[in-house]
Amino acid sequence: MKKCGDFLKQSREAQGLSQKNISTMLGYNTSQFVSNWERGLSMPPIPTLRKLAKVYKIDAEVLFNVILEAQVESVTQSLKEKFVAEYRRGLGKSSNRSHRA
């Protein structure tokens, strides 16, 4: 999600806008939402993408694809971690069984 956050930050800065400017334009009371997006802690909600793309003067589909790619990477990493953890647990169980025989 870091790539997505960097993309959002660069897009905002290219327009000479602050996080507070963006927050106000999107109707948020705090710039924390924008900060979280740019730090990769969360993603902008789907209903916000068109407005955000318009403010950043980028194609909404480009923004959508950047966010989609970040989400796919995040889910892939999470599934890999779960798979490896489960695989290791399974190895421990099978080695315990072989010792019992």
C-alpha positions in Angstrom: 0.0 0.0 0.0 3.1 2.2 0.2 3.1 2.7 -3.6 -0.5 3.8 -3.5 0.2 6.2 -0.6 3.2 7.7 -2.5 1.0 8.1 -5.6 -1.7 9.9 -3.7 0.8 12.2 -2.0 2.6 13.0 -5.3 -0.7 13.7 -7.0 -1.8 16.0 -4.2 1.6 17.8 -4.1 1.5 18.2 -7.9 -1.6 20.3 -7.5 0.0 22.4 -4.7 -2.6 21.3 -2.2 -2.3 20.4 1.5 -3.8 17.4 3.2 -6.2 19.9 4.9 -7.2 21.3 1.5 -8.1 17.8 0.3 -10.0 17.0 3.5 -12.1 20.1 3.2 -12.8 19.5 -0.5 -14.0 16.0 0.3 -16.1 17.1 3.3 -13.9 15.6 6.1 -13.4 17.5 9.3 -9.8 16.4 9.8 -6.9 15.8 7.5 -6.2 12.5 9.3 -8.0 10.5 6.6 -5.8 11.9 3.9 -2.7 11.4 6.0 -3.7 7.7 6.6 -4.1 7.2 2.8 -0.8 8.7 2.1 1.0 6.6 4.7 -0.6 3.4 3.4 -2.7 2.8 6.6 -6.0 2.9 4.8 -7.4 3.5 1.3 -9.8 6.2 0.1 -13.4 4.9 0.0 -14.6 3.9 -3.5 -17.3 6.6 -3.5 -14.6 9.3 -3.0 -12.4 8.2 -5.9 -14.0 10.2 -8.7 -14.0 13.4 -6.6 -10.4 12.8 -5.6 -9.3 12.1 -9.2 -11.0 15.4 -10.2 -9.2 17.3 -7.5 -5.9 15.7 -8.4 -6.6 16.2 -12.1 -6.0 12.6 -12.9 -8.1 10.0 -14.7 -10.4 8.2 -12.2 -9.6 4.9 -13.8 -5.9 5.4 -13.2 -6.6 6.2 -9.6 -8.9 3.1 -9.3 -6.2 0.9 -10.9 -3.5 2.2 -8.5 -5.8 1.4 -5.5 -6.8 -2.0 -7.0 -3.2 -3.0 -7.4 -2.4 -2.0 -3.8 -5.3 -4.0 -2.5 -4.3 -7.0 -4.5 -0.7 -6.8 -3.2 -2.0 -6.4 0.3 -4.3 -9.5 0.1 -1.7 -11.5 -1.7 0.9 -10.8 1.1 -1.6 -11.6 3.8 -2.6 -14.9 2.2 1.1 -15.8 1.7 1.8 -15.1 5.4 -1.2 -17.2 6.5 -0.2 -20.1 4.1 3.3 -20.1 5.4 2.2 -20.1 9.0 -0.3 -22.9 8.4 2.3 -24.9 6.5 4.8 -24.6 9.3 2.1 -25.7 11.8 1.4 -28.7 9.6 5.1 -29.6 9.5 5.2 -29.5 13.3 2.2 -31.8 13.6 3.5 -34.3 11.0 6.9 -34.5 12.8 5.1 -35.1 16.1 3.2 -38.0 14.5 6.3 -39.7 13.1 7.8 -39.7 16.6 4.8 -41.5 18.1 5.1 -44.5 15.8 
